[in-house]
Amino acid sequence: MLTETEYLGAPLQLQEGEVGILSNDICKVYFQTSDTSKNNYSVHEDMLCAGDLNTGKAICRGDSGGPLACKLMNIWYLIGISSWSLPCQQPVSPSVFTRLTHFTSWILEKQSISPNPDPAAAPPRNKPPAIKDFNSTGTAHKPRSCTALVVLQTSPVLLMSLRAR
């Protein structure tokens, strides 16, 4: 198991984990504390919680910026960006992601003031080396089931895909 002090070793291959989406009301229960001297974590409407509390699949240190994607009718949708979690050790708690739907208007506004890229300048359409021969081991077609692909190198890809739309 990866922890706050154990990092994923080289070659930093893109990782995935099937996780379930939790309502924010349920998620808030995991971050309540009666000790006011400790950090107080809170979950807000611009956040989305996901995890697999049975197997311990969750984001960990270094995963911030990774995507939370759901496959619906053979189309992948980016619904969240990994943000924070409690230290990744037992007991496991949900991971917290930025809820992209909360920022849809802002994203569309930024896209509208940016010129469309020249299609001729686009790089060739090859699979990125990090996901070469990628075969999902999850069953992301289950309702409310998502796959979190976590690695720091995915952030530029996400930003480029948002800008290209």
Secondary structure, DSSP 8 states (H G I E B T S, - for coil): ---SS----TT---EEEEEEEE-HHHHHHHT--S-TTS------TTEEEEEBTTTTB---TT-TT-EEEEEETTEEEEEEEEEE-S-SSSS---EEEEEGGGGHHHHHHHHHTS----GGGS------GGGTT----S-TTSTTEEEEEE-TTHHHHHHHHHHH-
